[in-house]
């Protein structure tokens, strides 16, 4: 998420407006099973579930229509015993299933079993009251059942106070999801309304069976050093949903597998998946008169359940009660690993889809609202997320829940790491914060206000010192909507990395020719030691990016001075106003030939900068071919061409930029010096200006150049001229050697990158001879170059 967005953007969309077969796919289908393994406890949604509607509010607030499950006669088909308080969730063992759920403030609880057929009718198949004496240990309710669980789902009914002013929302008419359920089922198809046009049909959880397993085929973690990563931020549905993808199941995990070779060709070795936890894409559902379609929660930053993969990203949908969706996600991870690509998940632990006091009761709110959310003394929801509620991350119960969740995705789903959305919220003190609930013993006078930033947050401490989680990639979006900005200062235990928003802002300013940024730009090229060196971190703790899902695409960054968000239906009031963009002289896509050439040059300059900077480069999906969103910098609500990867555009001749990107990532991988484990020193790096060894760090300087010793390439020279005027530069003298051009963004393709297969390459190099013989090089305005030092055959 971007730090600042409109009050009507996805941050504040919390109230419910209305309630050809490929080899890869065929290979996966043989792994489908009838039931899930013991790790695959799941919450399930069925396509057609006629909801009985009733108001969700009792306190006179705005009514939110949600489905309500009603009872039917009990069948008594199960053997019931007390059960065990651990592990949490539904666990298949000893010929039955153990159910365990935490709720400290509920006065009664019952386990509700719902068959798939009964879910269609919104009825409970069998309800098992839990005895507080026999089925409760401490604050954990539990029960063990034996019986036939085929096509059987589950949820819980809790009763207690409905007292919002005290933070309690218990409602015995609601069947709520188990926070530990491993898949969620209600509707089976993305974007399709439930019965009676209901956006929130009843959800329930699949009951696991022990016998089913997924064939990982010996898959093991790739464990790349983070310094060697090239990350690609992508949206599973958007990546293949467009018809030009020509995939069998567009918009799914399986279709993503079909297109992994594209990422391999691009040089990507790590994908960062935008939210793939279960969310409701119909959360914002409303007619958009601007485009004549319906607004969706396309991005997915509004989680319903943290253990379940998004079932409607699977080709199977709700088939096999969500088990097939779990297997499809695993298949994606396995096949990515086969191609040498790690998988990082974007996780949203800062808030949930339940919103503020007017939101629905789905899971956490109905289980124990005062535990799972940050609350003020009179029950109001803190809103550090900008989305209506704030997850109570540093509460002892909640942080253990989050730790269990992360471990599940690493151990069971084989993911390689996590990017934490609005991660600064995870550093804030919890509701009821005091030394007793944190450390177990009182310390007089050591009370903290809810939401206070903590120097050593317990959750971050637990993750950082966990023997499993400390070995995976941990990336923080180090800010939140409450004004806490921690880029460079996020509590890190020397293993956390950060989305470097300062890199993005500085690089944008310098490349477009803004005075006063040459020194800051040089810091970015070195991996931002000004942010990370003093705290003991390394260049790879900086995730460098120019564009991400929030904000302009790379093509729009050089095409628009102003956002164009009218398609969002919010009168252009949403989205970031300060984009540090430059349209290169004319606003919009219809521009002169000279302006279009400059835009192409600027795109190359940005990408070259990303690839020669120390730290970890991150590419946004579609930027490799110049995807445009028409100047829309907040496309959270569009399930259409705006957010779809255009495979046809990538294949067009205009995708010369794609060739440039592939060659630049290849060059980065080949250079030992462009992914250093520590910040470069003067022994390896030298700064230059228009003359060698004389850098210009003045306020008016728009030129930065450096040489870098490289064990693979020998020595490379990189220069950026962000001035509107051309310049002839003097190159460093290297007796017995001469500089040869490799990259010059001012040249037309394919001569912008002189790879060995370029037709007439030798002739193109000779055109520079009269300059290079004099150890000079002419640089066009707004251009960047890479030269390679080679032995001088004439020396």
Secondary structure, 3 states (H helix, E strand, C coil): CCCCCCCCCCCCCCCCCCCCCCHHHHHHHCCCCCCCCCCCCEEECCCCCCCEEEECCCCCCCCCEEEECEECCCCCCCEEECCCCCCCEEEEECCEEEEEEECCCCCEEEEEEEEHHHHHCCEECEEEEECCCCCEECCEEEEEEECCCCCEEEEEEEECCEEHHHCEECCCCCCECCCCCCCEECCCCCCCCCHHHCCCCCCEEECCCCCCCCCCCCCCCCCCCHHHCEEEEECHHHHHCCHHHCCCCCCCHHHHHHCHHHHHHHCCCEEEECCCEEECCCCCCEEECCCCEEECCCCCCCEEEEEEECHHHCCCCCHHHHHHHHHHHHHHHHHHHHCCCEEEEEECCCCCCCCCCCCCCCCHHHHHHHHHECECCCCCECCCCCCCCCECCCCHHHHHHHHHHHHHHHHCCCCCEEEECCHHHHHECCCCCCHHHHHCCCCCCCCCCCCCECCCCHHHHHHHHCCCHHHCEEEECCECCCCCECCCCCCCCCCCEEECHHHHHHHHHHHCCCCCCHHHHHHHHCCCHHHHCCCCCCHHHEEEECCCCCCCCHHHHCCCCCCCCHHHCCCCCCCCCCCCCCCCCCCCCCCCHHHHHHHHHHHHHHHHHHHHCCCEEEEECCCCCCCCCCCCCCCCCCCCCCCCCCHHHHHCHHHHHHHHHHHHHHHHHHCHHHHCCCCCCCCCEEEECCCCCCCCCCCCCCEEEEEEEECCCEEEEEEEECCCCCEEEECCCCCCEEEEEEEECCCCCCCCECCCCCCCHHHHHHCCHHHHCCCEEEECCCEEEEEEEEECCCC
